[in-house]
């Protein structure tokens, strides 16, 4: 009888004991997948800015550093292709899920207006999402939408007999980001 109890105890203990380590390994793998996003990331991609009924196209270069689970900083540099509007931006970033974030930031804008180069500050709010193809990927497609307000100077479009001007813009960006 003692042998039977001992064998039953071993029979039930071995799978339970082995499952403990399997679950522990799976939890460690999940933690590693989450930790991949921590630290420095960089990328590039096209952007389009909409104001006064037309789009301005540009090329974006970006870098970000995620130093906690929920907080980070980002740096964006934008070079205008269709219009001479260039920008360098710095933002604080808050991650409210693993892939979704909100940026609050300021930037310096260099724009050509009336054949003169002008400088102006800009404040903005971004909503973005990093979309990984699989959990352990070291890259993602980042989509971001930005609402911004230009302080001081205005952006304008020249028409036949007048120039329209605006302070606010909305823009979208798609970038390939590497972690």
Secondary structure, 3 states (H helix, E strand, C coil): CHHHHHHHHHHHHHHHHHHHHHHHHHHHHHHHHHHCCCEEEEEEEEEEEEECCEEEEEEEEEEEEECCCCEEEEEEEEEECCCCEEEEEEEEEEECCCCEEEEEEEEEEEEEECCEEEEEEEEEEEEEEEECCCCCCCEEEEEEEEEEEEECCCEEEECCCCEEEECEEEEEEEEEEEC
